[in-house]
């Protein structure tokens, strides 16, 4: 009987995204004889001390983690909110993750969700394991978002240019009509017409002026369109930096076309960068009953998570996970998938466990505490 480490897992502390208590996960993982468990709530690490104490009491290694939200920039308010798994490799990593969570909740970072920037993500130390997460990962969504932004901005600029050119063309046509009208009168010579009609712009033809304005506008918008296209270059550099920053690329076993394509892309990226694959279950429920409860909760709160209802997000045994990958039938050698599952254990072994200092602590206020206490009593 094989075993693996569940490291991408949501309890009811992932607000409105699970109805399963963390103790149910710990009990089940311990019952299966697995050796470690990470709980990666969305954007928070609520009750992590309580979780660690209970998980340790079940004979499991506690792995401190979070599924955080990343944003490309804080300057432009965009709901990109890309998902990424962060796991603490040691106690220094625990403190680093907690500081990042705190930063993500500050007013200058939060926008619908608590977020950290790509730059802050790039600067995370080696005390934290960085995993690419689900289909909401920047490795899947960021290139699509950039292409969409480029298309939308280009279309908006072209429409804006067309509107302004149309306005100038109307002025030009009106001017031509006026010239034609003036030519009906014999008291104006042909060479006098430009002066009469264009007296507001001495020394220059108004028609020529409009043509020049149209040319300037076109040049101005051509420059803007070039700047928009430069987003492609910057985004490509950012994307490669993301690929290099992750420690693992996460494949998932859902039998869904986009997931299969994404898995295959990650396999190709792994061969190119040398970064290992890891198999994540993205667990949201302990069983199908709790999954149904989660679905009801989301409908009651009008919460939608794209196509997640098509995914089986219940906790899986090793054998069930392997079978899910068989059914999915990705274009990835199966021994590579088995190694990705084994890499969950490799990752867990790389984590250094730590002890909590649970001793009761009092501040030292006086050198003669007993004497001060007696005086207060008397």
Secondary structure, 3 states (H helix, E strand, C coil): CCCCCECCECCCCCCCCCCCCHHHHHHHHHHCCCCEEEECCECCCCCHHHHHHHHHHCCCEEEEEEEEEEECCCCCCCCCCEEEEEEECCHHHHHHHHHHHHHHCCCCCCCCCCEEEHHHHHCCCCCEEEECCCCCCHHHHHHHHHHHHHHHHHHHHHHHHHHHHHHHHHHHHHHHHHHHHHCCCCCCCHHHHHHHHCCCCCCCCHHHHHHHHHHHHHHHHHHHHHHHHHHHHHHHHHHHHHHHHCCEEEECCCCCHHHHHHHHHHHHHHHHHCCEEEECCCECECCHHHHHHHHHHHHHCCCCCCCHHHCCCECCCHHHHHHHHHHHCCCCCHHHHHHHHHHHHHHHHCCCCCCCCCCCCCCCCCCCHHHHHHHHHC
